[in-house]
Amino acid sequence: MSQTPAAALQALRAVLSGLDAPAIAIAVSGGIDSLTLAATAVPLLGDRVALHHATSPAVPPEATARTRALAARTGAALVVFDAGEFGDANYRANPVDRCFFCKTRLYGTIADRLRGTGTLVLSGTNTDDLGDYRPGLRAAADHQVRHPFVEAGIDKRLLRLIAPLVGLADLADLPSAPCLSSRIETGLSIEPGRLALVHAVETMVGARLSPRTVRARIRRDGLVVELDEAALAALDPERRHSLHDAIDRLAEKAGEPARPVSFAAYRTGSAFLRPEAIARISA
């Protein structure tokens, strides 16, 4: 029998209360997972907790805004920094384990800043993440990062039900939003202009169609706008043409070449990962 939200929150608080460290650093991406973890930990652990948020061309500005808003509301200390992943040629090359290089930079930068302080680093990873291909978890293990949601047996569904209990009712249904680099097909280099185009397209389509989910994927053969089934079904030819023209203008503004544009049903970014490549990396 699954936990109730109240029981899950109690279990999470028990994990956090049992952390034996003089200080706690929470890596906050600005998504619902890490925000919920921070909103739970700060009232419980007080000044022991600081939020650490990395900015880069791959992080949407609204994610940074949400992180700043939570820090202001809770009074938590907030450290905003550039982890420097764009200085890593391995990350820019966008291999199947790109996230390993990104998270290595993230956790490594936090560790360097806190070296010798005994600070423990936490992430918002939940139990559902353990079933996915997550090379970033290897980087977390390398830096002794703890995952309180996992330790408390909390999945994404429960996490969203906990969010209102810790003051995040307005964000409980926030769509999952992996970093913008996840929209670039594996093997295509990660470039700031491409990420700017992805964000601009998703923002524009979101404003025009109000879909539940929108992803702009840059692939070798063009740009694919993925939408939830209801939004895709409502997309008539006139709207498709209008969106296509708008995307061409956004590409020009971002300094990117015009690409063939198509529309498709939403599927997770792991569709970019070839099974045989994953097997090699995981071996």
KACORZI-V195337 format. One record per residue. N is the residue number from 1. SS is DSSP state (H for helix, E for strand, L for the rest). Layout:
n,ss
N,SS
N,SS
//
This chain:
n,ss
1,L
2,L
3,L
4,L
5,H
6,H
7,H
8,H
9,H
10,H
11,H
12,H
13,H
14,H
15,H
16,H
17,H
18,L
19,L
20,L
21,L
22,L
23,E
24,E
25,E
26,E
27,E
28,L
29,L
30,L
31,L
32,H
33,H
34,H
35,H
36,H
37,H
38,H
39,H
40,H
41,H
42,H
43,H
44,H
45,H
46,H
47,H
48,H
49,E
50,E
51,E
52,E
53,E
54,E
55,L
56,L
57,L
58,L
59,L
60,L
61,H
62,H
63,H
64,H
65,H
66,H
67,H
68,H
69,H
70,H
71,H
72,H
73,H
74,H
75,L
76,L
77,E
78,E
79,E
80,E
81,E
82,L
83,L
84,L
85,H
86,H
87,H
88,L
89,H
90,H
91,H
92,H
93,L
94,L
95,L
96,L
97,L
98,H
99,H
100,H
101,H
102,H
103,H
104,H
105,H
106,H
107,H
108,H
109,H
110,H
111,H
112,H
113,H
114,H
115,L
116,L
117,L
118,L
119,E
120,E
121,E
122,E
123,L
124,L
125,L
126,L
127,H
128,H
129,H
130,H
131,H
132,L
133,L
134,L
135,L
136,H
137,H
138,H
139,H
140,H
141,H
142,H
143,L
144,L
145,L
146,E
147,L
148,H
149,H
150,H
151,H
152,L
153,L
154,L
155,L
156,H
157,H
158,H
159,H
160,H
161,H
162,H
163,H
164,H
165,H
166,H
167,L
168,L
169,H
170,H
171,H
172,L
173,L
174,L
175,L
176,L
177,L
178,L
179,L
180,H
181,H
182,H
183,H
184,E
185,L
186,L
187,L
188,L
189,L
190,L
191,L
192,H
193,H
194,H
195,H
196,H
197,H
198,H
199,H
200,H
201,H
202,H
203,H
204,H
205,H
206,H
207,H
208,H
209,H
210,L
211,L
212,L
213,L
214,E
215,E
216,E
217,E
218,E
219,E
220,L
221,L
222,E
223,E
224,E
225,E
226,E
227,E
228,L
229,H
230,H
231,H
232,H
233,H
234,L
235,L
236,L
237,H
238,H
239,H
240,H
241,H
242,H
243,H
244,H
245,H
246,H
247,H
248,H
249,H
250,H
251,H
252,H
253,H
254,L
255,L
256,L
257,L
258,L
259,L
260,L
261,E
262,E
263,E
264,E
265,E
266,L
267,L
268,L
269,H
270,H
271,H
272,H
273,L
274,L
275,H
276,H
277,H
278,H
279,H
280,H
281,H
282,H
283,L
//
